[in-house]
Amino acid sequence: MKITDTVGLPWLLVKKELDARGIPYKTEEGKAFNRFFPISLVGYYIGRVQKKESGYTFLLYRPMVYSEFETCKEVTYVNKIIWDEVDSKSDFRS
C-alpha cells in the first residue's frame, strides 16, 4: 500500500504505521463543509496526502457524528487485513 492510498482512512491507523516506520509527516486540520450532520469532536480521517521534500502532509477532517465511520466495514477491513499484510511484508512505502 502506498502512503498516498490512505485517503479516507482513519488517521490513527495510519499514524501508527508512520510512527513505527519513522516516516516524517505533519498534519493540518481541514474545515468541515457539512451543514446537515453534526461533526464529531473525536477522531479524524485523511482527506488529502501530499508528498513534500520534508515528508508527507496529511489534511485531516473530523467525521460526521452519524456516519458510523469507525465501524464501517471498509474501515474494519483495513484495520484487520491490510495492516496485517503490511506488517508481514513491510510494504508500506512512499
C-alpha positions in Angstrom: 0.0 0.0 0.0 1.3 3.4 -0.9 1.1 6.2 1.6 -0.9 8.3 -0.9 -3.5 5.4 -0.9 -4.5 6.2 2.7 -7.0 8.9 1.8 -10.3 8.2 3.5 -8.8 6.1 6.3 -8.9 6.9 10.0 -5.9 9.0 10.9 -4.9 6.9 14.0 -4.5 3.8 11.9 -2.1 5.5 9.5 -0.3 7.5 12.2 0.6 4.2 14.0 2.3 2.9 10.8 4.1 6.1 10.0 5.5 6.4 13.5 6.5 2.7 13.6 8.4 3.2 10.3 9.9 6.6 11.2 8.3 8.3 8.2 8.3 12.1 8.7 4.9 13.8 8.4 2.9 16.8 9.5 -0.8 17.4 9.7 -3.3 20.1 9.0 -7.0 20.2 10.1 -9.5 21.0 7.3 -12.7 22.8 7.9 -15.9 20.8 7.7 -18.2 21.9 4.9 -21.1 19.7 6.1 -24.1 21.7 7.4 -26.6 18.9 7.8 -25.0 16.3 10.1 -23.2 17.3 13.3 -19.4 16.8 13.2 -17.6 14.6 15.7 -15.2 16.2 18.2 -13.3 12.9 18.3 -11.2 11.3 15.7 -10.0 12.2 12.2 -10.0 10.8 8.7 -7.5 11.6 6.0 -8.8 13.9 3.3 -5.6 14.5 1.3 -2.0 13.4 1.3 0.8 15.5 -0.2 4.4 14.3 -0.6 6.9 17.0 0.1 10.7 17.2 0.5 10.5 17.1 4.3 8.0 14.2 4.4 4.2 14.0 4.0 1.5 16.4 4.8 -1.9 15.0 5.7 -5.1 17.1 5.6 -7.4 15.7 8.3 -11.1 16.1 8.7 -13.5 15.2 11.6 -16.1 12.6 10.6 -19.8 13.2 10.8 -21.4 12.0 14.1 -24.0 9.8 12.4 -21.6 8.4 9.8 -20.5 5.3 11.9 -17.2 6.0 10.3 -15.0 4.0 12.7 -17.2 0.9 12.5 -18.0 0.8 8.7 -16.9 -2.5 7.1 -14.3 -0.7 4.9 -12.5 0.7 7.9 -12.6 -2.5 9.9 -11.3 -4.3 6.8 -8.3 -2.0 6.6 -7.7 -2.4 10.3 -7.8 -6.2 10.2 -6.5 -7.2 6.8 -4.3 -4.5 5.1 -2.2 -3.5 8.1 -1.6 -7.2 8.9 -0.4 -7.7 5.4 1.7 -4.5 5.5 3.3 -5.7 8.7 4.1 -9.1 7.3 5.5 -7.8 4.0 7.0 -4.4 5.3 5.4 -2.9 2.1 4.3 0.5 3.5 6.2 2.6 1.0 6.3 6.1 -0.2 
